[in-house]
Amino acid sequence: MRRPGVNSDANLQGKIFVQYIALIILSQVRNTMSEKELYRDYSPYSLLEGLDVIEYFEHAGNRGHVSEIERKQAAIYDAFDVTLPV
């Protein structure tokens, strides 16, 4: 965590809580990457960066849709036992 840059104790507690949750998620990502041997192809940050480009589009009055999902992204979803977004 960088410099907190908050004005109150409540804001600092909230920021620390969010950092704690992020640490739990990152720990789970690293454990799964180790189990599924994904460290050969990815670092934890490059894996998350690869999934960051998936976007959800929604137009007023229309049903939303997900951007195209590449094979590598689908393989990451499969390794984490997550169903692909439709």
N, C-alpha and C positions, 0 to 999 in steps of 0.2 A: 504494500500500500504506500502510496506517495504521501506527501504532506497532506494532512486532513483538510485544511482550509475551510473550517466550519465556524459558525458564529455562536453556537450554543452546545451545551452538553448533550441535549437530546439529538441534535443532528450528528454529533460525533458517535453516539451510541448506534444510531441508525446506519451510519457508514461502516462501522466496525461489524455490525450484524450482516450487512450485505457482503462484506469481504469474507466473513466466516462461511456463509452459504456458498460463495464462489469457490472457496478452498475445498469444501466438501465435494462439490461437483467436479472440480479439477482432479481431486484424488480418485474419484470413481472413474473418470476418463482414463487416467494413467493406469489404474488397475485393469480395466478392460483392455486397454492397448497391450499391456503386458501379457494377459491371458490369451489374446487372439493374435499375438506376435505382429502387431501393427507398427512396432518401432522400426522395422526394416524399411518401411516406406514413408513414415510420417514422424514428426515430433508432435507433442500434444497441441502446440499452437498452430502448426501447419494443418493438422487434422481439422481443428475448429475453423481455421480460415477457409478451408475447402468447402465447409458446409455453410459458411457465411454468405455465399453468393446465391443461395437458393432464396427466391423472393416469392411473396404472395401478393397477387394483384386483385384488387376488388374495385369495380366500377359501380357508381351509383345505380341502383336498381337492377344490377346484374349479379349473377353468381360469380364468386371469386375463383381464381385458378392459380396454380403454382407454376413457377418458371421451370424450364427444362432441367431435368436431373441427369447428370452425367453418370457413366458407369462407375467411376471411382467413388462418387458420392453415394450411389446405390450400394456399393460394397461396404462403405463405412456404416450406412444405416443397417445393413445386414449383420455386420460384425457386432453392433451394439443391440441387436434384436429389437430394432425399432421398425415399424411399418412405414413404408414410403408415404409421404403426403400425396394426396390426390387432388 
